């Protein structure tokens, strides 16, 4: 079956123009239904996957005989999850697999969850290999929490996957579950913490499974000593040094290891143990080890004071972020925030961070702490207003990228000042401005010139001029502007490059779109 990219590549100019009609927000319902009934694959793809749909079109899609068309619909982020859920029992595995995969979402965003009853039904009836990937992103937080104790056995089986985070009484209940499959899954999880069994399963060759065991699984002393004495590859001893199951006496031993990577791994352990180890590693000759120590939340006052004046700037920077410091102590550290030109979007968290921590970060004089606050999507309005005028580019851009109520002035300023990853995403934020963007028609940056397409009051002559811009993205954006003079708009319908964008122009009336939807008429 061809990929979406292949479908678009194979589409001829007529199909691409029809796809523009399918995307056009002015297309009447009867036009959309006609395109759904008679359109080529590229039209079905953009119609069912890339736009909101009237209820009558949704009903027609659900009955459509082509499984590929139905599969595009279940990947559509614009439609109600309850409508996508209506294909939960589609006869074609291809459609069910796409439903389990979920909608295509912008970077960092989570899809709206499917109804809980639909998710439970999928877990009960779908093959396990269809429920990997991003399926969990479509599960509501409430159902995720309830899974280990859910009345449906297969749902409890999936809940066993959270074993390491489950309380002891829930683990015990799963081990004694009335369902054999649940008991077996719980038993396997419990055995995964059995060091003797793990030692037996440790591969004697380099592979992902070996690295996983060395870094995360419960290792017995014999296995640990075997790796420390005869590692198969560079880095294995450091991997073992960071393993949470490492016996405390070996933690002490490795804190003086000649390999600085091993000492660094020890320094980063959450359970480092005796305070004298922290003191010892805080004076380690290798700055990477001291930097790892500086990030520890259990640092004592003396160690914090020593690391605050460390000769290495990376160590001082790491220490400057320590949660136990007062703002006065933080301000007294000679740290330097590195110059960065990339502020990517972080994945949305299912549960918000502690509001007091977030406010403390936002109030800090440290730009890196304010950047942490800026990524909180539930940041209160007073902090949004303050951070929108922050003097740090990273704070402003991260706030603009993450907060749903980022103000218009911040969004535009960030777009003009930032040229890193996900810059274009800023224009999709709810409050991105439209008024006055025609002033950028002669800007040197083509992405900024393309903003003119968002200004409803852009002069027709400016819009027409930019459809001849040297940059293809500018030409395509302006071909969709409703102020484009009709003669030029009509001309572009026969332009192989821009016919798709021109057909999507919302200035077309219903009758014109009906004619376009009937080639040869």
Buried (B, 14 or more C-beta within 10 A) or exposed (E): EEEBEEBBEEBEBEBBBBBBBBBBEBBBBBBBBBBBEEBBBBBBBBBBBBBEBEEEBBEBBBEBEBBBBBBBBBBBBEBBBEBBBBBBEBEBEEBBBBBBBBBEBEEBBBBBBBBBEBBBBBBEEBEEEBBEEEBBBBBBEEBBBBBBEBEBBBBBBBBBBBBEEBEEEBBEBBBEBEBEEBBEBBEEBBEBEBBEEBBEBBEEEEEEEBBEBBBBBBBBEEBBBBBBEEBBEEBBBBBBBBBEBBEEEBBBBBBEBEBBBBBBBBBBBEEBBEEEBBBBBBEBEBBBBBBBBBBBEEBBEEBBEBBBEBEBEBBBBBBBBBEEBEEEBBEEBEBEEEEEEEBEBBEEEBEEBEEEBBBBBBEBEBBBBBBBBBBBBEBEEEBBEBBBEBEBBBBBBBBBBBBEEBBBEBBBBBBBEBEEBBBEBBBEBEBBBBEEBBEBBEBEEBBBBBBBBBBEEBEBEBBBBBBEBEBEBBBBBBBBBBBBBEEBBEBBBEBEBBBBBBBBBEBBEEEBBBEBBEEEE
